[in-house]
Amino acid sequence: MPEKEILFVSGIGTGIGKTVVSAVLVEKLKADYWKPVQSGDLDKSDSFAIKNLISNKDSKIHPETYKLSQPYSPHKSAAIDKLSIDPEKIILPQTNNTLIIEGAGGLMVPLTDKFLMIDLIKKLNVKVVLVSQNYLGSINHTLLSIEALKQYEIPIKGIIFNGTKDIYSKEFILQYTEIALLGHIPQYKEVDKKAIINAGNYIEM
């Protein structure tokens, strides 16, 4: 692992475990964490979750650029909050540490009427760690996400599977896309600090 690497954790959809994967990477790499746009759940934000899931004292949680009160896509939440998201104001935080960035939703989530999450990734010029999860339709969603990243010429560090295993889906995705496998995090009954540390054993980075 380079002394400093910037990785953007994105997913094939919403609710597939980006925050858990981000916590595992932050803990394993003793990396910093940044969530550029938090949409909804401000009292229990993803930054708050990461802070409470990691055990090391080296990681720094950088403040969000935008904190939106409603649990919708950022462009809708921003409109309800009567503010505009300016992509030019979303700037990488200064750090000498490895940085894990967590997106909101999937790649095609709108930040504005004309600017998507994938546009932000391209603007930040970072590599993507793609999180996939097994469910009916996940092969399609995973392949579409990878194809979108390739079309945008965004480098993909690799893929992490999260949750229940399906060897048929996993093997097909890996052989078809030829994307590097970074690991498969098992399903935990309770996601706590102990689980996050344990999950790091399943990640190869």
Secondary structure, 3 states (H helix, E strand, C coil): CCCCCEEEEEECCCCCCHHHHHHHHHHHHCCEEECCEEECCHHHCHHHHHHHHCCCCCCCEECCCEEECCCCCHHHHHHHCCCCCCHHHCCCCCCCCCEEEEEEEECCCECCCCCEHHHHHHHHCCEEEEEECCCCCHHHHHHHHHHHHHHCCCCEEEEEEECCCCHHHHHHHHHHHCCCEEEEECCCCCCCHHHHHHHHHHECC
